[in-house]
Amino acid sequence: MTRPLSIGIAGLGTVGGGVLRLLRENADIVAARAGRPLAVTAVSARDRSRDRGVGGLHWYDDPVALARDPAIDVVVELIGGSDGPALALVQAALAAGKPVVTANKALLAVHGAALAEAADARSVPLAFEAAVAGGIPAIKALREGLAGNRISRVAGILTGTCNYILTVMREHGREFADVLAEAQALGYAEADPSFDIDGIDAAHKLAILAALAFGRPVDFSAVHIEGIRAISALDIGFATELGYRIKLLGIAQRTAAGIKQRVHPCLIPVGVPIARVDGVYNAVVAEGDFVGRIMLEGRGAGAGPTASAVVADLIDLSRGRLTPVWGAAPGALSPLPAVPIAAHRGPYYLRLMVVDRPGVIADVTAALRDHGVSLESMLQRGRSPAEAVPVVLITHDTGEAAMRAALDRIGALDAVLEPPALIRIESG
Ligand SMILES: NC(=O)c1ccc[n+]([C@@H]2O[C@H](COP(=O)([O-])OP(=O)(O)OC[C@H]3O[C@@H](n4cnc5c(N)ncnc54)[C@H](OP(=O)(O)O)[C@@H]3O)[C@@H](O)[C@H]2O)c1
């Protein structure tokens, strides 16, 4: 058999540990598919004193030094973070002409355009299957499997933590803060969960998917981002009653005006497949002009699924399968304009807490009418004269700007007791 592919891994945490284990346990099938053994020969992490079963491998305190080791064929970056040591390592590896495999979505979303230019200029592969939706081969599906299609839309449940929290809230009627605390205790959510629950992690992944889907330079700054902190058990209950699920979706769409990228909670009809993707599972939906709609579902995080994606990239590299980072050479990418969220149009779910007294609903509907918002349905619960009762309104297709203007007026009414809850409705 050919000489082993010599691999240097920087970062031996959840994902790095998973990659080491997969390469050990599946060494025979991996070697058969790669055409040669994949041998980890050097590693780097912060704390050398921890026993990680890597005795005998070359250890580097400085990951950049690992990238320059002439005995290493491929550098695997599993440190994380958009800047700092991860960026320095990837830049050093590409400068040294070494292929890179990374699981780092933050790095790619923020620096992906420049890194792709550095990689493509030297014809050095930069592979990142693990960066989006963990074990789901979403990158390969979009970049290779659907390469013959014009993609009109790509959407996904891209953060298992949020999907888990929303699922438990629905199944047990519990509030967000309570379920988040439990998810942290169980290790499903980070001690600092803001990247996940505020939608930033999903936005990093969406920016990567959008670049691949639409053949444009990755543009994280153009993603409109809202998280799930404001979702209440009350809204989840109403959504269920009305035949919807609430999910945090990342959605990138091609429109006549350009590319719209957004991450926010959505109401999705329960009959749509992605509405039923629950718990820690992720899903990616793509719509192409010839293929139609496809959906991929699976585990979006964790040592095993993420290692599965990293090793798939290593096998591709070993076989010499080289695709430009974003599917086409940087010069062939088209700078389609970004469409702001203010230009969004669609139906909305609006929930108000109002004082139960005559004339209140008339004031609310007058504000909607004056901004051209037409209603599809309305639901009013309970009769507790002079007390707060929820009112739910579902609109027809409405422009975001009109909806916001109507909401400002409604929010200022005396009888409206809390900030209104507004959630966009999506087809899935
Ligand atoms: N966890 C997942 O399920 C998952 C899924 C998809 C993608 N990812 C991505 O994969 C990457 C790694 O995530 P993870 O969850 O495995 O992180 P992690 O468990 O925190 O591990 C990070 C590793 O990087 C090492 N490290 C930190 N700073 C370093 C430095 N300056 N030099 C050398 N090593 C350094 C740490 O060393 P010590 O061990 O000594 O502290 C640790 O081994 C991130 O980009 C993440 O976004 C993770």
The ligand as a Tripos MOL2 file, in Angstrom:
@<TRIPOS>MOLECULE
LIG
   48    52     1     0     0
SMALL
NO_CHARGES

@<TRIPOS>ATOM
      1 N1        -18.2720   20.1360   19.6070 N.am      1 LIG1
      2 C1        -19.0090   19.9290   18.5390 C.2       1 LIG1
      3 O1        -19.9620   19.1590   18.5700 O.2       1 LIG1
      4 C2        -18.6810   20.6300   17.2420 C.ar      1 LIG1
      5 C3        -19.4830   20.3720   16.1100 C.ar      1 LIG1
      6 C4        -19.1570   20.9680   14.8870 C.ar      1 LIG1
      7 C5        -18.0700   21.8250   14.8420 C.ar      1 LIG1
      8 N2        -17.3310   22.0870   15.9680 N.ar      1 LIG1
      9 C6        -16.1960   22.9830   15.8440 C.3       1 LIG1
     10 O2        -15.0100   22.2470   16.0740 O.3       1 LIG1
     11 C7        -14.0360   23.0670   16.6870 C.3       1 LIG1
     12 C8        -13.5780   22.4100   17.9870 C.3       1 LIG1
     13 O3        -14.6730   22.3000   18.8640 O.3       1 LIG1
     14 P1        -14.6190   21.4060   20.1970 P.3       1 LIG1
     15 O4        -16.0150   21.3140   20.6750 O.co2     1 LIG1
     16 O5        -13.8410   20.1580   19.9680 O.co2     1 LIG1
     17 O6        -13.8110   22.3930   21.1470 O.3       1 LIG1
     18 P2        -13.1280   22.0410   22.5490 P.3       1 LIG1
     19 O7        -13.6630   20.7710   23.1070 O.co2     1 LIG1
     20 O8        -13.1790   23.2750   23.3610 O.co2     1 LIG1
     21 O9        -11.5910   21.7690   22.1390 O.3       1 LIG1
     22 C9        -10.7420   22.7790   21.7210 C.3       1 LIG1
     23 C10        -9.3160   22.2290   21.6940 C.3       1 LIG1
     24 O10        -8.4370   23.2510   21.2330 O.3       1 LIG1
     25 C11        -7.3040   23.3010   22.0880 C.3       1 LIG1
     26 N3         -6.7410   24.6430   22.0880 N.ar      1 LIG1
     27 C12        -7.3030   25.7920   22.5300 C.ar      1 LIG1
     28 N4         -6.4460   26.8260   22.3630 N.ar      1 LIG1
     29 C13        -5.3330   26.2970   21.8130 C.ar      1 LIG1
     30 C14        -4.0800   26.8340   21.4240 C.ar      1 LIG1
     31 N5         -3.8210   28.1360   21.5550 N.pl3     1 LIG1
     32 N6         -3.1610   25.9900   20.9030 N.ar      1 LIG1
     33 C15        -3.4090   24.6800   20.7520 C.ar      1 LIG1
     34 N7         -4.5760   24.1090   21.1030 N.ar      1 LIG1
     35 C16        -5.5180   24.9100   21.6330 C.ar      1 LIG1
     36 C17        -7.8190   22.9060   23.4510 C.3       1 LIG1
     37 O11        -6.7280   22.4680   24.2510 O.3       1 LIG1
     38 P3         -6.9540   21.8610   25.7450 P.3       1 LIG1
     39 O12        -7.6550   20.5340   25.5320 O.co2     1 LIG1
     40 O13        -5.5840   21.6800   26.2650 O.co2     1 LIG1
     41 O14        -7.7790   22.8680   26.4710 O.co2     1 LIG1
     42 C18        -8.7950   21.7770   23.0730 C.3       1 LIG1
     43 O15        -8.1020   20.5570   22.9510 O.3       1 LIG1
     44 C19       -14.6980   24.4410   16.8460 C.3       1 LIG1
     45 O16       -14.3920   25.2400   15.7380 O.3       1 LIG1
     46 C20       -16.1740   24.1090   16.8430 C.3       1 LIG1
     47 O17       -16.9670   25.1850   16.4030 O.3       1 LIG1
     48 C21       -17.6110   21.4990   17.1580 C.ar      1 LIG1
@<TRIPOS>BOND
     1     1     2 1
     2     2     3 2
     3     2     4 1
     4     4     5 ar
     5     4    48 ar
     6     5     6 ar
     7     6     7 ar
     8     7     8 ar
     9     8     9 1
    10     8    48 ar
    11     9    10 1
    12     9    46 1
    13    10    11 1
    14    11    12 1
    15    11    44 1
    16    12    13 1
    17    13    14 1
    18    14    15 2
    19    14    16 1
    20    14    17 1
    21    17    18 1
    22    18    19 2
    23    18    20 1
    24    18    21 1
    25    21    22 1
    26    22    23 1
    27    23    24 1
    28    23    42 1
    29    24    25 1
    30    25    26 1
    31    25    36 1
    32    26    27 ar
    33    26    35 ar
    34    27    28 ar
    35    28    29 ar
    36    29    30 ar
    37    29    35 ar
    38    30    31 1
    39    30    32 ar
    40    32    33 ar
    41    33    34 ar
    42    34    35 ar
    43    36    37 1
    44    36    42 1
    45    37    38 1
    46    38    39 2
    47    38    40 1
    48    38    41 1
    49    42    43 1
    50    44    45 1
    51    44    46 1
    52    46    47 1
@<TRIPOS>SUBSTRUCTURE
     1 LIG1         1 GROUP 0 **** ****
